[in-house]
Amino acid sequence: MIGRRVFLTIAGGSVLAAPLPAGAQAAKIAQLGYLGTDRAAIPHLHEAFLQGLRDLGYVEGRNLVIEHRYAGDKFERLPALASELVALKVDIIVASSTPAALAAKQATQALPIVFAAAGDPVASGLVASLARPGGNVTGSAVLAPELVSKCLELPKQAVPGVSHVAVLWHPGGHGERTEKSILKGAEVAGRALGIRPQVFEARGPADFDRAFSEMTRARVGALTVLPSPMLNNERRRLVDLAAKNRLPAVYPLREFVDVGGLMSYGPSLADLFRRAATYVDKILKGAKPADLPVEQPTKFELVINLKTAKALGLTVPQSLLLRADEVIQ
């Protein structure tokens, strides 16, 4: 329920209820809980969400209060942080990712939950179906399993003669069923493309050096990084390691290419975070999450960094450049 009290903080630090004219009603202040991993790693996505709210008339400090909780790279903290937000009795919890949304759902079956970007919300158990979520959770899906084949197709097209492609994934980055679907998709796509994908695990940033050393020993010809909040947050280090090991790499988000990655294909996360504000607005106006269908991405981007390609001694085919939504020189 939206709070109906307006508070005035005075210089002495005490808080008094603001007097209202006779017959006037207190302004409604929306109280949101925001549950994520590392705000510092993705500040532009949080800003996209705030801009979406502003476009709908919600401004922090005026008619909106947001309680932020971030777990960093310690995903095991998410359930406790979600419980904190529930205890604060916020109106809605906004979850930045699948792990955050799962933690929020575990913490409450009553408060509405909006996920900004979930890999596969049905398989992970967040919703009953995309059309009819059926509970207290809804939001936008990023279609992670469906994008795997595309992220294996691109190195095949960009790297002449490549037949052995490393697949870096983060166990626990999505629900168990989603992860099985992603890995199965990589295997099926590899057979169809005539390449051999080899999976390398990274449960945290401490595993990166080991994973890349194993890739070198396996003599892979290219790398595909699967989507995961932890891997996304550590994109700069992953890009640096790919460059150090001279591995042409395809990433799931353009944010990797913006910091020097070779190429990416996937949905616009900024667009999804802006759209999360629309769900918040509808719920605050009385809609129930169970009745709000999960939206799927409408904007996908192929981004190529020619400067990185040159550093790798790689000539990107003209046919691929013509398909790109953006080419970074």
N, C-alpha and C positions, 0 to 999 in steps of 0.2 A: 504494500500500500504506500502511496506517495505521501511523504511527510507534509504536515500542514502547519508547521511552526517556522516562523521567521525569527532569526536571532540577530542581535546587534552586539558585536564585540566592542567593548569600550577600552580606552587606553590602559586602564588599571588592570585589565586581564579578566574582569568578571564578565559574565554573560547574562543579559537580562532579556526577557521577552519584549519585543518591540510593541509599543502600544498601537492599536488600530483605531481608525475613526469609527464612530458608531455605524453599525450596519455593514461594515467592510469585512471581506473574507481574506484570510492570510493567503499570500501567494504560494503556489505549489512549487516545491523544490524537489527536483528529481534526484534521487540518491542511487548512484551506480557503484557497483564493485567491479574493479578491473583486475583480472587474474591472468598473469603472464609469466614468462621466463626471464627475459633480460631486456628491459626497456632501452638500455644504452646501446644494445646491438641493433635495434630496429626502431630508432626514434621516428623515422618518417612514416612508419605504419601506424604508430599511435597518433601521430599528428593527422594522418589521413582520417582516422576514426573521429578525432576531435573536430576536424573540418566538416565531416559529414553531419555531426551533431549541430555545429554552428549553422550550417545550411538549412537545418530544420528548426532553428530558433533556440537551441540549447547552448547556453554559455556558462562555463565554469565561473563560480563566484556570483552569478546573478540568479539563475534558475536551475543550476546543476551543481551537484557535489559528487566528486569521484573519489572513492577509496581505492588506492592502488596497492596491489600485493604482487611481488615478483620473487620467483624462486631461483633466479640465476641458472646455473647449470645443474642445480640440485633438484631434479624433478621430484624426488621423494618428499620434498617440502610442500608440494602443491596441495595435498589433502588438508594439511593443517592450515595453510593460508586460506583455502576455500572455506573452512570451518570458521575462521575469523570473520570473513565477509558475511557469512550467514548469521553469526552472532550480532553483527552490527545492524541486522535487519534492513539491508539495502533493498531497493525495489527490484533491481535486476543485477545479475552477475554477467559480465561480458568476459568471455574466455578467448584468449588469443590463439589457441591451438587445440589439437585433439587431447593431449595429456591434461591441459588445463580444464577443458570442458568435462572430461571424465572425472577429474577430481571434484569439480563443482557438482556434478550430478550425484556423485557418491555422498556429498555433504548435504544435499537438500533435494527433496522431491516436490517441494512447494514453491520456492522462489523461481521465477523465470530465469532461464539461462540462454544467452545468445553466444554462439561460437562464431568468431570472425572467419576462421579458415580451418576446416576439419578435413583430413585426408579422405576418409570414407565413413561418414557418420552412421550409415546403416550397419556396415560390417563391424564397426567399433562399438556398437550398442548404444550410441547416443540417441538415435531416433528409430522408430519402428519402420518408417519408410520416408522417402523424400517428399512425397505428396502429402502425407499425413503423419507428421512427426509423432503425435499421439501422447506426448508427455509434457514436461516442463522445459524442454530443450529444443532449440531450432537455430538456424543460422545459414552459413554458406559453405558449400563443399568445394574442395580443390581437385577432386577427381584424381588423386595420386595414382591409383592402380592403372588407370587408363593412359596415363602419360608415360609410363615406363617404356613402352614399345617405341614411342617417339624419341625418347632420350637415348635409346640404343641405335635407332635408325640414323640419327645425326652423325655420330662418329663414323659410322659405316660410309656415309656420304662425304664426310669432310676429310677423312684420313685414308689415303690410297692404300689398298691392300690390307687394311686392318682386319684381323680375324679373332683377336683375343682382347676382350674389353673388361677392365676392372669395374665392379659395381660396389660403391661404398655405401653402406647403410648403417643406421643407428638402431639397434634393437631397443624397443621400448619407445620409439618416437611416435608410434601410432598404436592403435589397438592390435591385439594378436592376430585377429582374422584379417585385418587390413594388411599387416606385414606379410602374412602368408600369401595373400593375393598379389601383392607387389612382387615378391620374389618369384612366385609362379609365373607372373606376367613377364618377368625378365627372362626366365628360362624359355617360355614359349616364343617370345619375340626373337631371342637369340637363334633358335632353330630356324625360324622363318627367314631371318636375315642372313643365315649362313655364318654367324659369328659365335664365339664361345664366351659367354659372360661368366666371370668368376667373382663371387661375392667376398668382400672383405668387411669385417665388423669393426665398428668404432663405438664403444659404449660411452665414451667421453673424450674430451680433447686430449687426455693423456695417452690415448690409443692411436693418435694420428701418425706419429713417427713410425711406430711399429707397422701400421697398416700400409704405409707408403713403401717401407722397406720390403714388405712381403710382395707388394705389386712389382717392385723392381726385380726381385728374385724370380717372380713368375713370368717376367718378360711380356707384360701386357702392352698393347699398342695404343690404348686410349683409356679414358676413365669416364664413367657416368656416376654422378652423385645423386642419390635418391633423396627425396624431400624429407626433412625432419626439422623440428624447431631447433635442436641443438646444432645440427650441421649448418642450418641457415645462420644462426647466431655466430658461428665460427667461420664464416665464409672467407674472411680475409686470410686467415691462416691456411685454409684449404687451398685457396688460389695460389698462395705463395709456395706451398708444398708441391702443387702440380707443376708450377713453373720450375722449381728447383729440380724436380725429377723429369722435366721435359716431357710431361704427359699432356697431350691434347685432351681437354676435359669438357664435358657437357653438364650443365647444372640445371636444376629445376626452376630457378628464379633469376630474373634479370639483375637482382642485387649482387649476384656473384660476378657478373660481367662488368658491372659498374666499378668493381674494385680490381679489375684486371683479368677476370676469367675469360676463357676463349669464347664460349657461346652458351646460350640458355634457351630453353623452351618451356613455357608454362603459363599459368594464369597470372594476371596482375594482382599481387597481394594488396597493393595500395587501393585498388578498386574494390576488393573484397572488404577491406577494413572500413572504407567509406560506406559501403552498403550495410555493414553491421549497424550503423547508426539508424538506418531505416527500420530495422527490426525493433530497436530500442524505442523509437518514436511510436510505432504501432502498439507495442505492449504497454507503454505508458498511457496510451489513449484507450486502453481497455481490451485489446486483442489478446488472445491466449496463444502461447507458443505451439500448443497442439494443433492449432488451426492455421499456422503460418508455414507454408511449404518451404522446405530447404531449397535454396537457390543454388544453381550451378554456374560456374564461370561463363561469362559471355565474352570476355576479352583474354586472348592468348597472345603471347609475344615470342617471336624468335629474334634474339639479339646476338650479334656477332661482333667480336672485338678484333679488328684487323691488325692492330698494334701487337696484340698477343700472338696472333697467327704468325706474323712476321718474325717475332722473337723465337718461335718454335720452328721456323723454317718451313711453315705450312702454307700452301696456296689454297685458299678456300675456293671451291668451284663457283663459277659465275652463276650457275643455276641455283645454288644455295643462297648466294648474296641477293639475288633478285627476289627470293621468297622472304627475306628478312624484313621485319618490321622496323629495325634500326640497325645500322652499321656504325660502330664506333671506330673512327680512323686513328 
